[in-house]
């Protein structure tokens, strides 16, 4: 799979949005399974033609036998925590190369996002 994806990504620039990865980790019973997937994700690091966004449900992931959040946050360039309720969302930067964003919280309304 990795060779196929490398050939595919050599053709241009791509954005990958990954949803539900934490549910894959729910099937793992052994550390070797967990770290095989983590190593596979790390294999994409440094690929300048690819930007990936892994959207993880922290409530699900933190209750798994092997919680992927610490490993994923370690290798991520930017970590953003998103909370939403009643048409509003709050975005907090947990990790970011721009220090002025760290720990800052921004509120966004769904109405305003839909007007983009």
C-alpha positions, 0 to 999 in steps of 0.5 A: 500500500505504501508504494502505491500511495507514494506513486500516487502522491508524486503526481501533485499536491494533496490534502487528506482528511482522515476520519474515524482513525480512532475506531481502527485502533479499537480493534488492536489487541497487541502493541505490535498492531498499534505501532505498525499503524503508527509507523505507517503514519510516520512514513508520510512525515516530511512529504511536502506534497501532502497535508493531512488532517486527522480528526480524532474523537478524543472521547473514543480514543482515550478509552481504548486499550492503546490510546493513539492520542499521545503518539499522534500528538507527538508527531503532529506539527499542529494540534487543534482541539475543537468543541462544538455546541448549539451552532458555535464552536471553540478552537484551541491550539494545543501545539503549533509552530507559531507560539502566539497561537498556543493556548489561545481559544477562538470562537466560531459560529456555524452561521459565519462558517456557512457564509464563507 
